[in-house]
Amino acid sequence: MIEDGAIDAQVARYFRVTVVSANRWRRALAAGGREALLSEGAAGARCRLDDWQLTRLQALLEAGAAVHGWDDDQGWTLARITELITSEFGVGYTVGGVCYLRGRRGRTPIVKVTARGSARVSLAALICTIKDL
């Protein structure tokens, strides 16, 4: 679109981004060509668990909070998930919100994430993106 003469506002509206982002893309294109527009991957913290650990974590979460010594009526809180990950895999995360995972086996759980004004929800993002949870 930029190469075809679209202005930043048109590009921003089409891709549902800010005009500032569209302008950044225009400058990157001018400075480095199309290569400069290639994605660098998802922003934010990188997952510290490998594929095996994510699969194992999914199984641990599906077993329920009660299996791990917590009251099952509260489901999984972010603090509990953080503690579970630390004890099982020795990997630490910063708690920045609350992530409740509830649901029956074979059904997609209801996921509620509250950051309370903090941008630190990387663990919640990790847990909420585990496939087939």
N, C-alpha and C positions, 0 to 999 in steps of 0.2 A: 504494500500500500504506500509506503514511504517513497519507494522508487518510482511509483506511478504518480506521485505528486500530491498525495493526501496530506492535509495539514495535521498537526499534532492532535488537535481536538477531535478530528474524525477518527484517527487511529485509536485514541483513548476511548472514545465512545464504542467503537467496534469491538475492542478487546476488553472493555469494562475495566480499564485501569485509569490512573490519573494522567493528566496532561503532562505532568513532570516525568512520569515513566515513559510516555511516548516520546518526549523530547530526549530522554536519556537513550532510548533506542535509536533515535535519529542520529545523535552524536556518535554512538558506538558504530553504527552502520557507516557513517562518513569516515571515521577514524580507522576501522578495521575490516570493513566489508561485511558480508553475510556471516562469516566465521565468528565475528564479534557478537553476533546475536544468538549463538548457540547456548542452550541452557547449561548452567553449571550444576544442575540438580536442585533438590529441595533445599530451602533455606532452613536455618535453625540448627539445633543440636543434632548430632549424629547418634544413631542408635548404638549403644555399647554392647548389645547382645548379638551373638551370631545366629544363624538360622536354626541350629539345633537348640540353642537356649530359648529362642522365641517359641519354638514348637513345644518345648518342655514347659515354658511359662504358661502357654495356652492350656495345657493339660492341668497344671496346678490351679489355675484360676477356675477352670470348669469344675474341678472337684469341690469347690466352694470354700468359703472362709472358715466354716466350722471344722473342716478337716485339718486346718492349720492352727486350731486353737482359739479362733475368734467366734463371736456370736454371729450366726449366719443371717440373723434378721437385719443387720445393718449392711449386708453385702460387702463388696470390696470398696474400701476407701483408698485414696491415693497413698495415704500414709501406710496402710497395710500392704499395698502392692509394693511400695518402696522397700519396706522391711522384708517382704518375701523375696524380692530380687536380690537384696543384699545378702540374706542368709543362704539362699540357694546358689547364687552365682558369684558372690563377692563383688558385685558391681553396685556402686552408689549413685543415687539420683537425688536431685534437689526437689523437695516437695513444694509445689507452687500452686496447687489447686486441689480439687476433690474430684475423684472419678469413681462413680458408682457403677458397678457392673452387676446387673441382675437379669435373671432369665432362667428358663428351664433348658435342660439339655436338648439340643436339637432346634432351639429357637434363638433368634437373635436377641441378645439382651438389650435393655434400655440403657443407653449410655448418657450420663449427665456430667458435663465438665464445667466447673466453676473456677475461674482464675482469680476472682475478686480483685480485679485491677492489675494483676501481675501478668507479665508476659511469659513467666516461667511455668509452662505447662508441658514441657517436653515429654515427661513420663506419661502424662495423660494422652498425648498425641501418639506415643508409642503403643500404649495399650489399646487405644481406640482404633488403631489401624491393623491390629493382628487379624489376619484373614480368618474367616469362618468361626470367629469367637462366639 
